[in-house]
Amino acid sequence: MAVRKPKEIEAGLSKKGFLKESGGRHTLYRLWVEGKKTGITTAVSAKEEYTKDLLMFMRKGLRLDTNQELLNLIDCPMSEKEYLDKLRTKNLKI
C-alpha cells in the first residue's frame, strides 16, 4: 500500500464533504451531508506520513471496504457522490 502525507489526506477529505473540527493532538474531520453532520469521522495527525497500518485504521473509520477505496477517496478518483452512495448501500445513517 502506498504512503500518504497528512496534507494529501486532508485535501482529499475536504473535497468529499469532510470539515475540519478542533481536536486535541490530532485534527478531526467529520463528514457533513446537506448541511448536517454525520457520525463518520477520522483524525489526521501531524505525523510526517501515513503508512499501511495507519491508513488501514483510517479506512475502517471511514467505513470503506478496501485499501484501494481509501486511496481512491484520498486521491479523488472516487467522487463525493460515489462515497455517499457506497455508505448508503451499507444502510449507514448519513
C-alpha positions as CSV (number, residue, x, y, z in Angstrom):
1,M,0.0,0.0,0.0
2,A,1.2,3.5,-0.8
3,V,2.2,6.1,1.8
4,R,0.3,9.4,2.1
5,K,1.2,12.7,3.7
6,P,-1.3,14.3,6.1
7,K,-1.7,17.3,3.7
8,E,-2.7,14.9,0.9
9,I,-5.2,13.2,3.2
10,E,-6.7,16.5,4.4
11,A,-7.0,17.8,0.8
12,G,-8.8,14.7,-0.3
13,L,-11.2,14.6,2.6
14,S,-12.0,18.3,2.2
15,K,-13.2,17.7,-1.3
16,K,-15.5,14.9,-0.2
17,G,-17.7,16.8,2.3
18,F,-15.5,16.5,5.4
19,L,-15.0,19.6,7.5
20,K,-12.2,20.2,10.0
21,E,-13.1,20.3,13.7
22,S,-11.0,21.3,16.6
23,G,-9.5,18.4,18.4
24,G,-6.7,17.5,20.8
25,R,-3.4,16.4,19.3
26,H,-5.0,15.5,16.0
27,T,-7.2,17.3,13.5
28,L,-10.6,15.7,13.4
29,Y,-12.5,15.6,10.1
30,R,-16.3,15.0,10.1
31,L,-18.4,14.2,7.1
32,W,-21.2,16.7,6.6
33,V,-24.1,15.9,4.2
34,E,-26.6,18.5,3.1
35,G,-25.6,20.8,6.0
36,K,-25.9,18.1,8.6
37,K,-23.1,16.4,10.5
38,T,-22.8,12.7,10.4
39,G,-21.1,10.2,12.8
40,I,-18.4,9.5,10.3
41,T,-15.1,10.9,11.4
42,T,-11.4,10.4,11.1
43,A,-8.4,12.0,12.8
44,V,-5.4,13.2,10.9
45,S,-2.2,13.8,12.9
46,A,0.8,16.0,12.1
47,K,2.8,12.8,11.5
48,E,5.1,13.0,8.6
49,E,3.4,10.3,6.6
50,Y,0.7,7.7,6.9
51,T,1.9,4.1,6.4
52,K,-0.1,0.9,5.8
53,D,-1.2,0.4,9.4
54,L,-2.5,4.0,9.9
55,L,-4.2,4.0,6.5
56,M,-6.0,0.7,7.3
57,F,-7.2,2.2,10.7
58,M,-8.5,5.3,8.8
59,R,-10.2,3.1,6.2
60,K,-12.2,1.3,8.9
61,G,-13.3,4.6,10.4
62,L,-14.4,5.9,7.0
63,R,-16.5,2.7,6.5
64,L,-14.6,1.7,3.4
65,D,-14.1,-2.0,2.5
66,T,-10.7,-2.0,0.8
67,N,-7.4,-0.1,1.0
68,Q,-7.8,0.8,-2.7
69,E,-11.2,2.5,-1.9
70,L,-9.4,4.6,0.7
71,L,-6.7,5.7,-1.7
72,N,-9.4,6.5,-4.3
73,L,-11.2,8.7,-1.7
74,I,-8.0,10.5,-0.8
75,D,-6.6,10.8,-4.3
76,C,-10.0,11.8,-5.8
77,P,-10.9,9.2,-8.3
78,M,-13.9,8.5,-6.0
79,S,-16.3,11.4,-6.1
80,E,-18.3,12.6,-3.1
81,K,-21.4,11.2,-4.6
82,E,-19.8,7.8,-5.1
83,Y,-18.6,7.8,-1.5
84,L,-22.1,8.7,-0.2
85,D,-23.7,6.0,-2.4
86,K,-21.3,3.4,-1.0
87,L,-22.2,4.4,2.5
88,R,-25.9,4.3,1.7
89,T,-25.7,0.8,0.3
90,K,-24.4,-0.3,3.7
91,N,-27.5,1.3,5.3
92,L,-25.4,3.7,7.3
93,K,-27.3,6.7,8.7
94,I,-25.8,9.7,6.9
